[in-house]
């Protein structure tokens, strides 16, 4: 997944397999591209998205069977 950081114009990301290693999930989610419009992540194991993720263009978020309790650590965050 290291190549993800090079895909700056990626618009759709579908993670349909379960990642058990928290470090691997953190590595992937840390490099979510800023141009991302749709994110599908089945069984996302963390409780929130990383603060580094700029969701300015995100219009569709689907995280079925995930552990999400809030979008960003610390709660509400204004998206500009």
N, C-alpha and C positions, 0 to 999 in steps of 0.2 A: 504493500500500500504506500510505499515511499513515493511512488510516481504521482500520487494524488496531489502533492504540493506543486507539481509542475502543470497541472491542469487548471489553470486560473480561470478559464472561460467555461468550465464544466457547468452545465445547467441542470442536469438530472443525475442523482446518485441513488442507486438501489443496492442496499446491503441486505441480501436475503438469506444469509447464513449466520449462524450463531457464533459469536466470538466470545470465548470464555476468559481469555487473559485480559485483565483490566488494563495492563500496560499497552497492549495492542490496540484496544478500543480507544484509549486516551491518545495514542499516536495517530490513529485514523481521524478521530474527531477534532484533533488539534489543527489539522490541515484542511478542513472543509473550505472549499473555494468561495470567495466573496460573490461570485456570479451565480451561485447555486440558487435555483428557483424551486426545485422539487427535491425533497429528501424523504426517502422511504427506508426505514431501518427497523426491520423486524427483530424484536427481542433486544433492543438497545439496553445494555446492562447497567449503565450509570444513572444517577438520579437527576442529572441536568446536563445541558450542553456546555461546552467550554466557553469561557468568557471571550476567548480569542475569535470565536465564530461571529463574523459580521453577517447578519441575516437580512440585510437591507433589501435584497431582491427575492427573498424567500416568499413564495405564495402558497406552497403546499407542503405540509409536514405530516407524515404518517409514520407513527411509531407503535404499531400494534404489539401487544404483549411486552412492552418495555417497562423499565423501572423508573421512568421519568416522573418526578413529583413537582418539578418546576423547570421552566425553560433554561434559566441561567442560575448559577450558584448565587445565592443571596436574594433571589426573587426577581421582581419586576425590573426590566431594563428598557429604556426608550430606544427604539430603532429609528435612526435618522434616515 
